[in-house]
Amino acid sequence: MAIVSLKAGEAISAGDAVFVSSAGLTFKASAQTFENASVAGVAVNGGVTGDLIRVNSDSVYTSTSAFVAGEIQYLSALASGQYDNYDAVVSGLNLTSLEGLYLTEVGRAVTINKINVERSIPTFLRNTTSLLLLESSSGLTLDAILQEDGSTIKTEDAE
């Protein structure tokens, strides 16, 4: 179990996904910038600015949130410190006016209220209408593939 104590740079609640700033302070993680999306772990306890908080950086965390066992949890597109499944993150991204955001894995749900913290390197999504299609994605239709040169290839289902 990897639990570290870090100084809070803002009010943080137990269960928040957090990052460590270049100044060494801990803040709620956000998908807005690479630094803010570089999740260090999940806060085990809460605190206010200046308090020491414990952060789970590589172990199972018991949460009050409800998960679907087996689903990967990603940093939320809408709320700092929060995380959700891929479909909710993509839906949240489509509700913003951002040109893009950083998709960051926080961990995998192992039961309805436990998440195995598995940090990842943030991946930038450039276009708010673009998304990563995963095996676990549901309710999505792929009508074209965007190529590096900006052209598209329409799939068989596209008109």
C-alpha positions in Angstrom: 0.0 0.0 0.0 1.4 3.4 -1.0 0.1 6.2 1.2 2.0 9.5 1.2 1.4 12.7 3.3 1.2 15.9 1.3 0.4 19.5 2.1 -2.9 20.7 0.8 -2.9 23.9 -1.4 -6.8 24.1 -1.2 -9.7 22.5 0.6 -9.7 18.8 -0.3 -12.2 16.1 0.6 -11.6 12.4 1.1 -12.0 10.7 -2.2 -10.9 13.6 -4.4 -8.4 12.8 -7.1 -5.4 15.1 -6.5 -2.2 16.3 -8.2 0.9 17.8 -6.8 1.9 21.3 -8.1 5.4 22.3 -9.0 5.4 24.1 -5.6 4.9 20.8 -3.9 1.3 21.5 -2.8 -1.7 19.2 -3.4 -4.8 20.3 -5.3 -7.9 18.7 -6.7 -7.0 17.2 -10.1 -8.6 18.8 -13.2 -8.6 17.7 -16.8 -7.8 21.3 -18.0 -3.9 21.1 -18.2 -1.3 18.4 -18.2 0.0 19.3 -14.8 -3.5 19.4 -13.2 -4.5 16.2 -14.9 -1.4 14.3 -13.7 -3.1 12.5 -10.9 -0.9 11.6 -7.9 -3.7 9.6 -6.2 -6.9 9.7 -4.2 -7.1 11.7 -0.9 -7.7 9.3 2.0 -8.7 12.2 4.3 -9.7 15.8 3.8 -8.2 19.0 4.9 -8.0 22.7 4.3 -5.1 24.8 2.9 -1.9 24.0 4.8 -3.1 20.7 6.3 -1.3 17.5 5.7 -3.5 15.0 3.9 -2.8 11.4 3.2 -3.0 10.3 -0.5 -3.4 6.7 -1.7 -1.2 6.5 -4.8 -1.3 2.8 -5.6 -3.7 0.7 -3.6 -7.4 -0.1 -3.1 -9.5 2.9 -1.8 -12.9 2.4 -0.2 -15.3 5.1 -1.4 -18.8 6.4 -0.6 -19.4 6.5 -4.4 -21.1 3.7 -6.3 -19.1 2.1 -9.1 -19.7 -0.7 -11.5 -17.1 -3.4 -10.8 -14.5 -3.6 -13.6 -15.1 -0.1 -15.0 -12.1 2.2 -15.4 -12.6 5.5 -13.7 -11.3 8.6 -15.5 -10.8 12.2 -14.2 -14.1 14.1 -14.7 -14.4 16.6 -17.5 -16.7 18.8 -15.4 -15.7 18.7 -11.7 -12.2 19.0 -10.2 -11.2 16.1 -8.1 -14.1 13.9 -9.3 -13.9 10.8 -11.6 -16.3 8.7 -13.6 -16.6 6.1 -16.3 -15.5 6.8 -19.9 -19.0 7.4 -21.2 -19.8 10.1 -18.5 -16.4 11.8 -19.2 -17.1 12.0 -22.9 -20.6 13.3 -22.3 -19.2 15.9 -19.9 -16.6 16.9 -22.5 -19.4 17.5 -25.1 -21.1 19.9 -22.6 -18.0 22.2 -22.4 -16.7 24.8 -24.8 -13.1 23.5 -24.3 -11.0 22.8 -27.4 -9.9 19.7 -25.6 -8.9 18.2 -22.2 -6.7 15.5 -20.7 -8.1 12.0 -20.3 -6.5 10.5 -17.2 -7.2 7.1 -15.7 -7.6 7.3 -11.9 -8.2 3.6 -11.3 -10.4 0.5 -11.8 -13.5 -0.2 -9.7 -13.1 -3.6 -8.0 -16.4 -3.6 -6.2 -19.4 -1.3 -5.9 -17.5 1.0 -3.5 -13.8 0.2 -4.0 -11.4 1.5 -6.6 -7.9 0.2 -7.2 -5.9 3.4 -7.8 -4.0 3.0 -11.1 -2.6 6.3 -12.2 -1.8 7.0 -15.9 -0.2 9.6 -18.1 -2.8 12.1 -19.3 -3.8 11.8 -23.0 -4.9 15.1 -24.6 -8.2 15.0 -26.6 -8.0 17.9 -29.1 -11.5 18.2 -30.5 -14.6 18.3 -28.3 -16.4 16.2 -31.0 -13.6 13.6 -31.0 -13.5 10.8 -28.5 -11.5 7.6 -27.9 -13.5 4.6 -28.7 -12.8 1.8 -26.2 -14.0 -1.8 -26.1 -16.1 -0.8 -23.1 -17.8 2.2 -24.8 -21.5 1.7 -25.3 -24.2 3.6 -27.1 -21.8 5.1 -29.6 -21.9 5.0 -33.3 -18.7 5.3 -35.4 -19.6 7.1 -38.6 -16.1 8.2 -39.8 -12.4 8.0 -38.9 -10.4 11.2 -38.8 -7.0 10.8 -40.4 -3.8 12.8 -39.4 -4.1 15.0 -42.5 -7.6 16.1 -41.4 -9.5 14.1 -44.0 -12.1 11.5 -43.0 -12.9 7.9 -44.0 -16.6 7.2 -43.8 -17.6 3.8 -42.3 -20.1 1.5 -43.9 -22.9 2.7 -41.7 -22.4 6.4 -42.6 -24.6 7.9 -45.3 
